[in-house]
Amino acid sequence: MVKFLQRCYVYLIFVFLYMPIAVLMVYSFNDSRSRGTWGGFTLRWYVELFQDRTIMTSLYYTLLIGVSASLIATIIGTVAALGIHNSRGWKKKLVMNVTYIPVLNPDIVTAISLMILFVFARVRLGFVTLLLAHITFNIPYVILSVLPKLRQLNKHLYEAALDLGATPGQAFWKVIIPEIMPGIVTGMLLAFTLSIDDFVVSFFTTGSGVSTLSITAYSMARRGINPKINALSTIMFVFVLVLLVIVNIRQEREHKKGRGGKNGSKRQDRGYSSEFGDSQFGSEWV
Amino acid sequence: MRKSSAMVPYLIWMALFIVIPLLLVVYYAFTVTTPEGTTWSFENFTRFFEPIYLRVLWRSLALALISTLICLLLGYPVAMIMAGNAFSRKNVIMLLFVVPMWMNFLLRTYAWLAILERNGFLNVLLSSLSLPRLNILYTNAAVILGMVYNFLPFMVLPIYSVLSKIDKGVVEAAGDLGANSVKVFTRVIFPLSLPGVVSGITMVFMPALTTFVISRLLGGGQFTLIGNLIEQQFLVVGDWGFGSAISMVMIILILLSMAIMSFFEDEDKEATLW
């Protein structure tokens, strides 16, 4: 009986969490302008969505920024993680503290400080500034994904490779990189998702003509409900769901191989991750 | 591989895009530019302590605190149930809990617009049950609802992770020693879960205090929180000095709340040391 009540409570919370998303999804197929009434099933809003030039341009920018920012952040972040792993003492402390600044700082502070920098340096706000900003807030998450993998790495693996006749370059590319690959990939996926999800930083660091999906959705939402946004939400939710399933399958496999890797958790887990140290960054999630 | 110099490019990047921008914020906060030139001044800060702005600060703090409290009250039982044995497939349940968080934050907030508006889902539902209509969109209640909805998982997950690590033996021992279930909770389980509660509170309170999207979409245009104030200063008014000063006040508030929270956490660690 107690168990039954407990389950009911959790299910109620799930209803609370999923109802808004479900309502949006249902409305996105609703052939009626007035949201309250059901006017029959339609794909009209999806058609209009794909014919909307503004939305399609923002989709293009969202994906372009997401892919390039996460790729660049992954490269810089992985190299940085290797450096951090090999540094000691105050240097390491300093770098880790700097790494935590964008994780702990409220989005809006990161956003306005970058905006001030760009305007101060007379860089025209637009695609370049947007990309730089996204790379900046992505790198720490890549580092925090790769570092635990480096810590798990057997110290003698690299030396063993050298003893067996590998050049330092070969030992690095054929032994070290494959060993930390799961961390790198998780970091990149995390960076990509954060990039796509971001609104606040993009909102302040972009200029006229360049807009991401979040920004477009915001300006449309300010004018009230729009069935095209409902359709857009549905597509994005399904897309993220697929991405999440992929990440989780990866982790399951990792888990079977040994200790589980990291989870992709969202950017907002900042307070939590910092308090528990980077080694456990999000490891209790999912 | 052995060199720490690999982090040099990263350090340059972070100096350029994190450290210098923050120093610029400090610079703008402490200077005032007049036609005669730029001078150092506390004016931006003293201006913030005018009644209109203090009211905004007060409202932001109040709404963030209320949302945090609601999240704690709603979330703690969820975390406890999930850590218990009510569900056999815990992984799936936890996953179901995390999935909505992956939906775009903005669209999640927008979804409530579709539910709460005058002819929205809620009112259609209410009138079909012949209940009175509810117009809470563009009020405090809607903003709090939006915050609770967006940040509830941040409360549940840390508490869950601490609760699921508690040694079952300790709980059983308390029962064997004659504690009833209320006592077991207040004297054993809750004190042990405090670290999770503390990080949960921090993780909900911080974004709730700094948001400007939720208040803008669900609170309507006239509804100003500290985040909206900053946004206005930078994007509408163009007063960077004042905007920077407000940002600094916000950072100080967050550092303060984190210091308070870590103080509680340390207390707890000491208490469990004996």
Boltz contact constraints between the chains, C-beta under 6 A:
constraints:
  - contact:
      token1: [A, 3]
      token2: [B, 86]
      max_distance: 6.0
  - contact:
      token1: [A, 6]
      token2: [B, 81]
      max_distance: 6.0
  - contact:
      token1: [A, 6]
      token2: [B, 86]
      max_distance: 6.0
  - contact:
      token1: [A, 7]
      token2: [B, 86]
      max_distance: 6.0
  - contact:
      token1: [A, 10]
      token2: [B, 78]
      max_distance: 6.0
  - contact:
      token1: [A, 10]
      token2: [B, 81]
      max_distance: 6.0
  - contact:
      token1: [A, 13]
      token2: [B, 78]
      max_distance: 6.0
  - contact:
      token1: [A, 17]
      token2: [B, 100]
      max_distance: 6.0
  - contact:
      token1: [A, 20]
      token2: [B, 111]
      max_distance: 6.0
  - contact:
      token1: [A, 20]
      token2: [B, 112]
      max_distance: 6.0
  - contact:
      token1: [A, 20]
      token2: [B, 115]
      max_distance: 6.0
  - contact:
      token1: [A, 23]
      token2: [B, 114]
      max_distance: 6.0
  - contact:
      token1: [A, 23]
      token2: [B, 115]
      max_distance: 6.0
  - contact:
      token1: [A, 23]
      token2: [B, 121]
      max_distance: 6.0
  - contact:
      token1: [A, 24]
      token2: [B, 111]
      max_distance: 6.0
  - contact:
      token1: [A, 34]
      token2: [B, 119]
      max_distance: 6.0
  - contact:
      token1: [A, 36]
      token2: [B, 119]
      max_distance: 6.0
  - contact:
      token1: [A, 36]
      token2: [B, 124]
      max_distance: 6.0
  - contact:
      token1: [A, 76]
      token2: [B, 10]
      max_distance: 6.0
  - contact:
      token1: [A, 79]
      token2: [B, 6]
      max_distance: 6.0
  - contact:
      token1: [A, 80]
      token2: [B, 7]
      max_distance: 6.0
  - contact:
      token1: [A, 80]
      token2: [B, 10]
      max_distance: 6.0
  - contact:
      token1: [A, 82]
      token2: [B, 6]
      max_distance: 6.0
  - contact:
      token1: [A, 83]
      token2: [B, 4]
      max_distance: 6.0
  - contact:
      token1: [A, 83]
      token2: [B, 6]
      max_distance: 6.0
  - contact:
      token1: [A, 83]
      token2: [B, 7]
      max_distance: 6.0
  - contact:
      token1: [A, 84]
      token2: [B, 7]
      max_distance: 6.0
  - contact:
      token1: [A, 86]
      token2: [B, 2]
      max_distance: 6.0
  - contact:
      token1: [A, 86]
      token2: [B, 4]
      max_distance: 6.0
  - contact:
      token1: [A, 87]
      token2: [B, 4]
      max_distance: 6.0
  - contact:
      token1: [A, 95]
      token2: [B, 7]
      max_distance: 6.0
  - contact:
      token1: [A, 98]
      token2: [B, 14]
      max_distance: 6.0
  - contact:
      token1: [A, 101]
      token2: [B, 18]
      max_distance: 6.0
  - contact:
      token1: [A, 102]
      token2: [B, 18]
      max_distance: 6.0
  - contact:
      token1: [A, 106]
      token2: [B, 210]
      max_distance: 6.0
  - contact:
      token1: [A, 108]
      token2: [B, 210]
      max_distance: 6.0
  - contact:
      token1: [A, 108]
      token2: [B, 227]
      max_distance: 6.0
  - contact:
      token1: [A, 108]
      token2: [B, 230]
      max_distance: 6.0
  - contact:
      token1: [A, 109]
      token2: [B, 247]
      max_distance: 6.0
  - contact:
      token1: [A, 112]
      token2: [B, 234]
      max_distance: 6.0
  - contact:
      token1: [A, 113]
      token2: [B, 21]
      max_distance: 6.0
  - contact:
      token1: [A, 113]
      token2: [B, 22]
      max_distance: 6.0
  - contact:
      token1: [A, 113]
      token2: [B, 25]
      max_distance: 6.0
  - contact:
      token1: [A, 114]
      token2: [B, 21]
      max_distance: 6.0
  - contact:
      token1: [A, 116]
      token2: [B, 24]
      max_distance: 6.0
  - contact:
      token1: [A, 117]
      token2: [B, 21]
      max_distance: 6.0
  - contact:
      token1: [A, 117]
      token2: [B, 24]
      max_distance: 6.0
  - contact:
      token1: [A, 120]
      token2: [B, 24]
      max_distance: 6.0
  - contact:
      token1: [A, 136]
      token2: [B, 17]
      max_distance: 6.0
  - contact:
      token1: [A, 172]
      token2: [B, 1]
      max_distance: 6.0
  - contact:
      token1: [A, 197]
      token2: [B, 104]
      max_distance: 6.0
  - contact:
      token1: [A, 199]
      token2: [B, 106]
      max_distance: 6.0
  - contact:
      token1: [A, 214]
      token2: [B, 106]
      max_distance: 6.0
  - contact:
      token1: [A, 217]
      token2: [B, 106]
      max_distance: 6.0
  - contact:
      token1: [A, 218]
      token2: [B, 106]
      max_distance: 6.0
  - contact:
      token1: [A, 221]
      token2: [B, 110]
      max_distance: 6.0
  - contact:
      token1: [A, 221]
      token2: [B, 217]
      max_distance: 6.0
  - contact:
      token1: [A, 225]
      token2: [B, 114]
      max_distance: 6.0
  - contact:
      token1: [A, 233]
      token2: [B, 107]
      max_distance: 6.0
  - contact:
      token1: [A, 236]
      token2: [B, 104]
      max_distance: 6.0
  - contact:
      token1: [A, 237]
      token2: [B, 103]
      max_distance: 6.0
  - contact:
      token1: [A, 240]
      token2: [B, 102]
      max_distance: 6.0
  - contact:
      token1: [A, 244]
      token2: [B, 102]
      max_distance: 6.0
  - contact:
      token1: [A, 266]
      token2: [B, 101]
      max_distance: 6.0
  - contact:
      token1: [A, 268]
      token2: [B, 207]
      max_distance: 6.0
  - contact:
      token1: [A, 271]
      token2: [B, 199]
      max_distance: 6.0
  - contact:
      token1: [A, 271]
      token2: [B, 202]
      max_distance: 6.0
  - contact:
      token1: [A, 271]
      token2: [B, 203]
      max_distance: 6.0
  - contact:
      token1: [A, 271]
      token2: [B, 206]
      max_distance: 6.0
  - contact:
      token1: [A, 272]
      token2: [B, 158]
      max_distance: 6.0
  - contact:
      token1: [A, 272]
      token2: [B, 199]
      max_distance: 6.0
  - contact:
      token1: [A, 272]
      token2: [B, 203]
      max_distance: 6.0
  - contact:
      token1: [A, 275]
      token2: [B, 199]
      max_distance: 6.0
  - contact:
      token1: [A, 284]
      token2: [B, 161]
      max_distance: 6.0
  - contact:
      token1: [A, 285]
      token2: [B, 157]
      max_distance: 6.0
  - contact:
      token1: [A, 286]
      token2: [B, 94]
      max_distance: 6.0
  - contact:
      token1: [A, 286]
      token2: [B, 95]
      max_distance: 6.0
  - contact:
      token1: [A, 286]
      token2: [B, 98]
      max_distance: 6.0
